């Protein structure tokens, strides 16, 4: 029978593991920032803070990197109070004041809009997300933010990839950096390289004041949750598979796919002096 480690030794081991986790996450966030040039000198970054584990970790990790970063940038935490029943309005302001983090609380009753527009049992996430995004974009434009940082992580990117594959017949995921459709905002995802399990463990260790969502959080049959269960099953059966798929998203070979906009299949090997029939001439 193996000896049981004394409490002090167990605590030291857990503390050591937590510190290793924090170091790994800081490295992954720093690597994503460097790889995609997410944050530049003089940036004013709006950090979307929903109160969930991912956005809390995003803010915390960016704050830890800010002091030693090779460039100067400003961070402001922005939370959207969507007027959900029972929302603890004091939690995030108290937490952010205690940490000395600049913040803004926006108020917009998107909860009532979503509940009125979306029938019971239907997916609320799409509309809710658009409304939240619109509120953040409007605030960012008013206040002159140069970047909007969101807490999407590696597993969100993978789930989005498979949702698009299964339901929209397209090969696309979430970009670590993108320009909004109206061209006026740059959205960044510094957690792009971070696994959700690591972020959950980090949030538990840091004891963030987590505020659950009472809208989409209660919907168990969302297609995104179905895909996430599929990915979790894969990872349990084949550890490392998700990381392999994620790396594949950064190693695309257009010539090995079928997108004629990305690769000139028609011109490949064509004789420069040969006649070229109209495509419709081949159709029966």
N, C-alpha and C positions, 0 to 999 in steps of 0.2 A: 504494500500500500504506500503510495507516494505521500510525502509530508505536505501538509497544507501551509501555504505561505502566510506568515503573520500579517495582520492588517496593514502595518506600516509599509512592509515590502510590497504588498498589493497596491497600495496607494501610489507608491513611487513608480511602480511599473505602469499603472494607468496614466499617471502624469507624463511619463516619458512617451508613451504611445500617443497621447493627446498632442504633445509638443511636436512629435514627428508628423502627425496628421496636419497640424497647422502649418508646418514648414512645407509639406508637400502641396497643400492648397495654395499657399502664397507663391510657390514656384510655378504652379500651373497657371495662376492668374497672371503673374508677371510674364510667363512665356506667351500667353495669348495676347497680352497687350503688345509685346514686342513683335510677335509674328504678324499681327494684323494692324499694327500702328493705331491701337484703339484710343490711346490718350497722348496728346501732344502738349508741348510747352504752352502754358497760358490757358489751357482748357478750363472751362467752367462746366462741371459735370453734374447733371441732375441724376441722382440715384433713386430710382423708383423703389420705395420701401412699402410693401404691402402689409408687412407684419408676419409673413410666413418665414420659414426657415431659410429659404434660398435668398430672399432679398436681404434678410438680416446678415447672412454670411457674406453676401456681396459687399454690403456697406462696411462690415468689420474688416474684411480682407483688403479692401481698397484703402481704408484708413491706416492699416498696418503698413501698407506699401508706400503711402504718401510721404512719410517722413524721409525715406531713403531713396525715393524715386529720382532718376536722372533729370527729370523735368519738373517744373512747378505747375500744379493744377489745383483747382478748388473743387471741393465736394459739398453738395447740399442734398440732404435727404428730403424727399418729397413723398408724402403719403396722401392718398385720395380717400377721404371719408365718404363712402358711398351711401351712408345713412342706412346701413343694415341694422335691423332690430337687435338690440343688445350689444352693439359694437362698443367696446370699452375705450371711449375717446381719450382718456387720460394716460393710457399705457404707453403709447409711443412718445408723446411729448415728454412725459416724466423720464423715460429711458434716455432719450436723446439729450435732454437738458443735463442729466446726470453725467453723460459722457462728454458734454461740451461740443456736440455736433450741431452745426447749423441745420435748420430744417424749416419746412413749410408744410402746413396741413391744408389741403384743398378740400372744399366741401361741395359735393354735387350728388344729388339724389338719383344716382343711376340704378339703385336697387329697385325703386318703384317703377322705373322705365322698363327694366328687364322683366319684372314680375307681370307688368301689364301687357307687354308685347309678346312674350314667349309663353305658349300654353304649358300647363303643368305636364311634366314628364318629358318635355322636349329639352334639347341641349341649350343651356344658357350661355356657355362660355364665349361663343363667337361674338354675340352682341355685347356682352359685358366687357370683353377685351377691347372691342372697338371703342366703346364709350370711355373706358379708362385711358386708352391710348390717346384719344382725342383731347381729353382733359389735360394729360401730361404735355402733349404737343403744344396746346394753346398756352399753357403756363410757361413752357420753355421758350416760346417765341416772345412772350411779354417780358421775360426776365433776362433774355440774352444768353441762355445756355448754349454751349457749343456741342455738347454731347448729351445723350440720354442713355444711362446705363440700366439695363434690365437684368433680372436674376435667372435667366434661362441657362441651364447647364447641359452637359454632354448628353444626358439621358433624354432631356427635352428635345434636343436636336435630332437624336436617333428616332424618337417616337414620331416627330413631325415628318421625318423622311419616310417612314413606313406608312403613315397616314396618307401622305401624298401618293405613295406608290400604290396602295391598296384601293384608295377611294377616288383619286383624281388622275390616275395614269400619268403621273409626272415624277421625274427624278429631281426633287428639290427638298431642302430641309430649312433650317434657320441659319442665316449667315451670322458669323461673329460680328460683322460690321455691315451696316446697310444705310442707304439714304431713304428717307420716307417717300411715299408715293408723290407727295406734293413737292419734293425736292428741297424742303426747308429744314430738315432735321437729320442728324446722323445718330443712329441707334447703335449702341455697342453692347456686346455680351461677354464681359470679362470672365465669366464662369464656364465658357465654352469647353474647356478641357477638364472640368471637374465632374466627378461622378456623384450622383444624388446620394448614395449611401454615405460617402465621405462627408458631404455637406450636412446630412442629418446627424451624423456623429459629432461633427464640429459644433453644430447648433446646440446639441445636448450638453456638450462640454462647456461651451461658453454661456449656457443658460440664458439664451435670448428670450425675451418676452413674446412668445409666439401667439398670434391672433389668427385662429382658423377662419376660413371663408364659409359663410352660411348659405352661399348661393351654389356655386359649382362643387364645393366640397361635399355637398350632400348627394350629388348625383353619381351613383356607382356604375351606371351602365354607359358612361361616355365612351366613345370609340377610342379616345386617347388612353383611358384606363384599361381598355381591352388590349390595346397594343402594348402598354407597359407591362401587363401581366405576361404577355407572350415573351417580351424581352427578358423579364425576370426569370421565366422558365428556361429560356435559352442559357442565361448566365449560370443558373444553378447546375444545369446539365453539362455545360461546356464553359467553364470559367475562362474569361478572357475574350469570349466571342464578341461582346459588345465593343470592346476596345478595338478589336480587329475591324469591325464594321465601321466604327467611327474613323479610323485611320483611312479607310477606303474612300471616305467622302473627300479627302484631301489628295487623292491620287487618281483622278479621273482621266480616262483615256478615251477621248471623243471618237477616235478612229475605230474603237471596238464597240461602239454603241450604234444607234440608228438615227441620230438626229442630223438631218441634212443641213440644218442651219449652223451647226457647230463644225461639221466636217464636209468637205467637198467630195462626196462619193462619186458624183457624176463625172467630175474632172479627173479622178484618180485613174491613171493609166490610159486616158483617152488619147487617141492619135490627133495631133494638132491639125492634120490635113484631112481628117476623116469627116464624113457627113454626120450630123447629129439629128436624129429623128425627134420630132415633138413627142413628149411623154404620152400624150393622149393616143398617139398612133399605136402604142403597144397594148392599149386596153381593148379587151374583147367586147 
